[in-house]
Amino acid sequence: MTTLARLADAGYQLTAETSGASAEAQKAMIAKARKIAKVAAEHAGDVDARSRFPHEAFEALKRERLLGIMIPAAHGGEEASHATIAEICSVLAQACASTGMIYAMHQIKASSLVVHCNDDPWHASFMARIAREQLLLASATTEGGGVGGDLRSSICGVVREGDDFTLDKEGCLISYGAQADAILITSRRTPEAPPSDQVMSVLTKDQYTLERSAAWDTMGMRGTCSDNFTFAGRAPAEQIIPVPFAEIAAQSMLPNAHLLWASVWYGIAAEAVARAEGFVRSEARKRPGSTPPSALRLAELLARLQQFKALVVAGLDRYERARGDADELSSMGFVVAMNSIKVVASQSVGEIVMQAFLICGIQGYRNDSPASLARLMRDALSAPIMINNDRILGNTSNLLAVYKHDPSLSR
């Protein structure tokens, strides 16, 4: 399989050295992920056809202890680099995009705890539980009542009751909500607070109930099981993350979401290219001594894939260098860069799969062909609407009124 690490070995080594885990340990994690990818690939068709959670892959991920690898070593985790986690997202997505996306979303939630909660007693203890018990984290940031996918606005609010709080949230889309061990959920700080004055709280599955209001029946990413729910929870107030959600969104959620999603989409694109390569090799064997006409398109396609890889690797490197610098993580330049990665990556994956279609022809169009690209295309079409590109471009355009981009190659 094509991997992010092969053409970015220097970048990989840089990030590996700045994390807690050794380079050898992180290579071992990726090797485990490749074995699990074979399990995911075996069940990917059924996961897609039945729109079901990829249980087999996640049982293997838990068994190989790959869910807690972002957690700091001080709390019992492996403290893997972002490059390693991105590589695992890509490897899994090459086998089953839903598996890769769920893994990415779990790690995005873990990043909010890792970046913002190391010094908080309850959340530090909870991170230790994630590493020890291999807990699966989900997210509830959307809401009905007109908020929709605007994660920086909430209708519901935390209601304090002594040492506890209650929270009721309607119409929230929660990917793999029924399978998660805990949910990180956003709300107003109080019911009377402005919609943008938000907090994020951690509730474990024994502290909330979910009432399904709409089932997930979509073109692609069907295994993410992103149903709509009404959420009702009660927990001790210490489980509210003390940092404002505005900081969490800017400093951990935004970069991790854009980079890890991009890694998943890269995995889909890499698998499409691999199938196109297989098709061209098959055509070449049929006509020894001649180059198939589709080989030229394949050469162009490999160049596009390399561009895609460079985009993701550069983004990972920039985030790694910015980690620990709150001013840089919140700067307009950094936000514009991360937003741009999301937009370009989400457009590139569909374009690359479509180019692979042109190479494979009817064999790529068929569902029963080894070169079939149907599921990959359906999964790829989710990319521009996962936080809609128009919303992201609108936010970026607002920043560009006061921000001048840096044309240098050094950042």
C-alpha positions in Angstrom: 0.0 0.0 0.0 1.1 3.6 -0.6 1.7 5.4 2.6 2.2 8.9 3.8 5.5 7.9 5.4 7.3 6.7 2.3 7.6 10.0 0.6 7.8 12.0 3.8 10.4 10.0 5.8 12.3 13.1 6.8 9.1 14.7 8.1 8.1 11.5 9.8 11.4 11.3 11.7 11.1 14.9 12.7 7.7 14.4 14.3 8.6 11.1 15.8 11.5 12.5 17.7 9.4 15.2 19.2 6.9 12.8 20.7 7.1 10.5 23.7 7.2 7.2 21.8 10.4 6.1 20.1 10.6 5.8 16.3 10.7 2.0 16.5 7.6 2.0 18.7 5.7 4.1 16.3 6.7 1.9 13.3 5.4 -1.0 15.3 2.0 0.8 15.7 1.8 1.4 12.0 2.7 -2.3 11.4 -0.2 -3.3 13.7 -2.5 -0.9 11.8 -1.6 -2.6 8.5 -2.6 -6.0 9.9 -5.9 -4.5 11.2 -6.5 -3.0 7.7 -6.7 -6.5 6.3 -9.5 -7.2 8.8 -11.2 -4.0 7.9 -10.9 -4.7 4.1 -12.5 -8.1 4.6 -15.6 -6.6 6.1 -15.7 -3.3 4.3 -18.3 -4.4 1.7 -20.7 -5.6 4.4 -20.1 -2.5 6.5 -21.1 -0.4 3.6 -24.0 -2.5 2.4 -25.6 -2.8 5.8 -24.6 0.7 7.0 -23.2 -1.0 10.2 -20.4 -0.2 12.6 -17.1 -1.9 11.7 -17.0 -4.0 14.8 -14.3 -6.4 13.7 -11.8 -3.6 12.9 -12.4 -1.8 16.2 -12.2 -5.0 18.2 -8.8 -5.5 16.6 -7.8 -1.8 17.3 -8.7 -2.2 20.9 -6.9 -5.6 21.2 -3.8 -4.1 19.7 -4.2 -1.0 22.0 -4.2 1.6 19.2 -7.1 3.8 20.6 -5.0 5.4 23.3 -1.8 6.2 21.4 -2.3 10.0 21.5 -2.6 10.0 25.3 0.6 11.3 27.0 3.0 8.7 28.5 2.4 10.4 31.9 -1.2 9.2 31.8 -0.4 5.7 30.5 -0.6 6.3 26.7 2.0 5.9 24.0 2.2 9.6 23.1 2.5 8.9 19.4 3.3 11.7 17.0 0.6 13.2 14.8 2.4 11.8 11.8 2.0 8.3 13.1 -1.7 8.8 13.9 -2.2 10.4 10.5 -0.5 7.4 8.9 -2.7 5.0 10.7 -5.8 6.9 9.6 -4.6 6.6 6.0 -3.8 2.9 6.3 -7.2 2.1 7.7 -9.0 4.3 5.1 -7.3 2.4 2.3 -9.1 -0.7 3.5 -12.4 0.8 4.8 -13.0 4.6 4.7 -15.6 4.4 7.5 -13.1 2.6 9.8 -10.5 5.3 9.0 -12.9 8.1 9.6 -14.1 6.7 12.9 -10.6 6.3 14.1 -9.8 9.9 13.0 -12.8 11.3 14.8 -11.9 9.4 18.0 -8.4 10.8 17.9 -9.7 14.3 17.3 -11.7 14.1 20.5 -8.6 12.7 22.3 -6.6 15.7 21.1 -8.9 18.1 23.0 -8.1 16.3 26.2 -4.4 16.0 25.5 -3.9 19.6 24.6 -6.1 21.3 27.2 -6.6 19.0 30.2 -3.2 17.6 31.3 -3.3 19.6 34.6 -7.0 18.9 35.4 -7.3 16.0 37.9 -10.6 14.5 36.6 -9.7 14.7 32.9 -6.1 13.5 33.5 -7.7 10.5 35.3 -10.1 10.0 32.4 -7.2 10.0 29.9 -5.6 7.2 31.9 -8.9 5.3 31.5 -8.8 5.8 27.8 -5.3 4.3 27.6 -6.0 1.5 30.1 -9.5 0.5 28.9 -9.2 1.5 25.2 -12.3 3.7 25.4 -13.9 4.9 22.1 -14.7 8.7 22.1 -17.5 10.3 20.1 -18.5 14.0 19.5 -21.8 15.9 19.8 -21.1 19.4 18.5 -24.1 19.8 16.1 -27.6 20.7 17.2 -31.1 21.1 15.8 -33.2 24.3 16.0 -31.3 26.1 13.3 -27.7 25.6 14.5 -27.1 22.6 12.3 -23.4 22.1 11.6 -22.2 25.4 13.1 -20.1 24.0 15.9 -19.4 27.5 17.3 -23.0 28.1 18.3 -25.2 26.3 20.8 -28.8 26.5 21.9 -28.7 24.1 24.9 -26.9 25.1 28.1 -25.4 23.5 31.1 -27.7 23.5 34.1 -25.9 23.4 37.5 -27.5 21.4 40.3 -25.2 21.4 43.3 -22.0 19.5 42.4 -23.6 18.1 39.3 -24.9 19.4 36.0 -27.5 18.3 33.6 -27.6 18.8 29.8 -30.3 18.1 27.2 -29.4 18.5 23.5 -31.8 17.8 20.7 -31.1 17.0 17.1 -27.4 16.3 17.4 -25.7 14.1 14.8 -23.4 11.7 16.7 -21.2 9.4 14.6 -21.1 5.9 16.1 -23.0 7.3 19.2 -24.5 4.0 20.1 -21.1 2.3 20.1 -19.1 5.0 21.9 -17.8 4.7 25.5 -17.9 8.4 26.1 -19.1 11.6 24.3 -17.6 15.0 24.3 -20.5 17.4 24.0 -20.7 21.2 23.5 -23.3 23.6 25.0 -23.6 27.1 26.3 -21.8 27.8 29.6 -25.3 28.4 31.1 -28.7 28.5 29.5 -28.6 32.3 29.6 -25.1 32.6 28.1 -24.7 33.9 24.5 -24.7 31.1 21.8 -21.0 31.4 21.3 -20.0 31.2 25.0 -19.6 27.5 25.0 -18.0 24.7 27.0 -17.3 21.1 26.2 -18.1 18.4 28.7 -17.1 14.7 28.9 -19.8 12.2 29.8 -19.4 8.5 29.9 -22.0 6.1 28.6 -23.4 5.4 32.0 -24.1 9.1 32.5 -26.4 9.8 29.5 -29.2 8.4 27.4 -29.6 8.7 23.6 -32.9 8.6 21.8 -32.5 8.1 18.1 -34.5 10.6 16.0 -33.1 9.8 12.5 -31.2 7.0 11.0 -28.0 7.2 8.9 -28.8 6.2 5.3 -26.4 7.9 2.9 -24.4 7.4 -0.2 -21.1 6.8 1.5 -19.3 6.7 4.9 -22.1 4.4 5.8 -20.3 2.6 8.5 -19.8 5.8 10.6 -23.5 5.3 11.7 -23.9 9.0 12.1 -27.5 8.9 13.5 -29.4 11.9 15.0 -30.1 11.7 18.7 -31.7 13.6 21.5 -29.1 13.6 24.3 -29.9 13.7 28.0 -27.1 13.5 30.6 -26.2 14.2 34.2 -22.6 14.2 35.6 -20.4 15.9 38.2 -19.5 19.4 37.2 -15.8 18.5 37.3 -16.3 16.8 34.0 -16.8 20.1 32.2 -13.5 21.0 30.6 -12.3 24.2 32.3 -11.0 25.8 29.0 -13.5 27.7 26.9 -14.6 25.8 23.9 -13.4 28.7 21.6 -9.9 27.8 22.6 -10.5 24.0 22.2 -11.9 24.6 18.7 -9.0 26.8 17.5 -6.1 25.1 19.1 -6.9 21.3 19.0 -10.1 20.5 17.1 -9.6 22.6 14.0 -6.0 21.4 13.1 -6.6 17.8 14.1 -9.9 17.5 12.3 -8.5 19.1 9.1 -5.3 17.1 9.1 -6.7 13.7 10.2 -9.7 13.9 7.9 -7.3 14.8 5.1 -5.2 11.7 5.9 -8.4 9.6 5.6 -9.2 11.2 2.3 -5.6 10.6 1.2 -6.1 6.9 2.0 -9.2 6.7 -0.2 -7.2 8.4 -3.0 -4.2 6.1 -2.6 -6.5 3.0 -2.8 -8.1 4.4 -5.9 -4.6 4.9 -7.5 -3.6 1.4 -6.4 -6.6 -0.1 -8.2 -5.8 1.9 -11.3 -2.3 0.7 -11.2 -3.5 -2.9 -10.9 -5.8 -2.4 -13.9 -3.0 -0.9 -16.1 -0.6 -3.8 -15.1 -3.3 -6.2 -16.1 -3.8 -4.5 -19.5 0.0 -4.5 -20.1 0.2 -8.3 -19.4 -2.4 -8.8 -22.1 -0.3 -7.0 -24.7 3.4 -7.7 -24.1 5.8 -5.2 -25.6 3.3 -2.4 -25.8 2.3 0.3 -23.3 -1.4 0.6 -22.6 -2.9 4.0 -23.5 -4.1 4.3 -19.9 -0.5 4.4 -18.6 -0.2 8.1 -19.5 -3.2 8.9 -17.4 -1.8 6.8 -14.6 1.4 8.8 -14.6 -0.6 12.0 -14.3 -2.6 10.4 -11.5 0.5 9.5 -9.5 1.6 13.1 -9.8 -1.7 14.3 -8.4 -1.4 11.8 -5.5 2.1 13.0 -4.7 0.8 16.6 -4.6 -1.9 15.5 -2.2 0.6 13.7 0.0 2.9 16.8 0.1 -0.1 18.9 1.2 -0.9 16.6 4.2 2.8 16.1 5.2 3.4 19.9 5.1 0.3 20.5 7.2 1.4 17.9 9.8 4.8 19.5 10.0 3.4 23.0 10.5 1.1 21.8 13.2 3.9 19.9 14.9 6.1 23.1 15.0 3.1 25.1 16.3 2.2 22.8 19.2 2.6 24.4 22.5 2.4 27.9 21.0 -1.1 29.1 21.8 -0.6 32.4 19.9 0.5 30.6 16.8 -2.3 28.0 17.0 -4.9 30.8 17.3 -3.3 33.1 14.7 -5.1 34.0 11.5 -2.2 32.6 9.4 -2.5 29.2 11.0 -6.3 29.1 10.7 -6.1 30.0 7.0 -3.5 27.4 6.4 -5.5 24.6 8.1 -8.8 25.7 6.4 -7.0 25.6 3.1 -5.7 22.1 3.7 -9.2 20.9 4.4 -10.7 22.5 1.3 -7.9 21.3 -1.1 -7.8 17.8 0.4 -11.6 17.3 0.2 -11.6 18.4 -3.5 -8.5 16.4 -4.4 -9.9 13.0 -3.2 -12.9 13.2 -5.5 -10.9 14.4 -8.5 -8.3 11.6 -8.0 -11.0 8.9 -7.7 -12.7 10.2 -10.9 -9.3 10.1 -12.8 -8.9 6.5 -11.6 -12.4 5.9 -13.1 -11.3 7.1 -16.5 -8.3 4.7 -16.3 -10.3 1.6 -15.2 -13.4 2.3 -17.3 -16.3 -0.1 -17.0 -14.2 -2.3 -14.6 -14.0 0.7 -12.2 -17.8 1.3 -12.6 -18.8 -2.3 -11.8 -19.6 -3.3 -8.3 -18.3 -6.9 -8.9 -14.9 -6.0 -10.3 -11.6 -6.2 -8.5 -11.0 -2.7 -9.9 -14.3 -1.4 -8.6 -14.2 2.2 -7.5 -17.9 2.7 -6.6 -17.6 2.6 -2.8 -14.4 4.8 -2.9 -16.2 7.4 -4.9 -19.3 7.4 -2.7 -17.1 7.8 0.4 -15.0 10.5 -1.3 -18.1 12.6 -2.0 -18.6 13.1 1.8 -15.4 15.1 2.0 -16.5 18.6 0.7 -19.6 18.5 2.9 -18.0 17.4 6.2 -18.1 20.9 7.6 -19.2 22.3 4.2 -16.4 23.8 2.1 -18.6 26.9 1.5 -18.7 27.5 5.3 -15.0 27.2 5.6 -14.3 29.4 2.6 -16.7 32.0 4.1 -14.8 32.0 7.4 -11.5 32.3 5.5 -12.7 35.1 3.4 -13.7 37.1 6.5 -10.1 36.6 7.8 -8.6 37.7 4.5 -10.0 41.2 5.0 -7.3 41.8 7.6 -4.8 39.1 6.9 -2.0 39.1 4.3 -0.7 35.7 3.4 2.9 34.8 3.9 4.4 33.8 0.5 7.6 32.2 1.9 8.3 28.4 1.8 9.6 28.4 5.4 6.1 28.1 7.1 
